[in-house]
């Protein structure tokens, strides 16, 4: 389960047996959310317990790092989208 970033109590990661589309899981002590990254766009696909302020922070961090996260996904799985 590769961790890509830990910041402000949030951990950004993907599972080692993931599926497309490119997406990032985010978790903290309260819960977990998932964001898809497709065609340069970030969209929330699920939230299980993250508070609204943490969700907003997580989304802005994914948006800011989407190119890096997508690159790491492709590097790990060895394929282009």
N, C-alpha and C positions, 0 to 999 in steps of 0.2 A: 504494500500500500504506500506508494511514493508520496511523501509530503513535499509540497512545492513551496510553501510559505507558512510561517507562523508569525502573526502580528496582532496586537491589541486583543489577545486572548482568543483569536480565531485561527483555526488550522485549515489550510487549503490543500486538498489532496485529490487523487483519483485512485481507484482500486486497480490492482494489477491484472484483473481479468475484465476490463471494461469493454464497452460496446460504443459504437458511434451513435449519435454525433458527439463531437468533442464536448466534454462537460467537466465541471469541477465541483467537488463536494466541499462544503464548508461546515465546520462544527465548532461548537464551544460547549461549555458546561450545561447550557440550556437545551441544546438540540442541534439539528443539522438541516442544511438546505442544499439545493443543487441548482447550478446555473449552466445552461447550454451556451456554447460559443460557436456561432455559425455565421459565416459570411461577414465577419467583423462585428457582429451584434451579440450582445449578452442578454440572456433572458432567464428569469427565474422559472424553474420547472417544478420545484417542490420546496416546501418548508415544513419542518416538523419540530417546532418549538423555539426557533430563534425569535427573539424579541424584535419588534419593528426597527428600533435603532440599530441593533446588531445586523439585521438583514440589510438595511440601507448602507451601513458601513461595508459589509461584505460585498454587496453589489458594486460599490464604488471601487473597491480594491480589485475585484475581478475585472472590471472595466479598464482600470489603469494597467493591469498586468496581463490582459487577454492575449497579447502577442506572445509573451513568454510562456504562459500556460499552454497555449496551443502548440508552440514549438516543443515544449517538454513532452506533451502527449504524443506528438508525431515521433519524436526521438525514442520514446519508451516503447511504443507499439510498432515502430519500424515501418510506418506506412503513411501516405498522404491521405487527407480526407477524401 
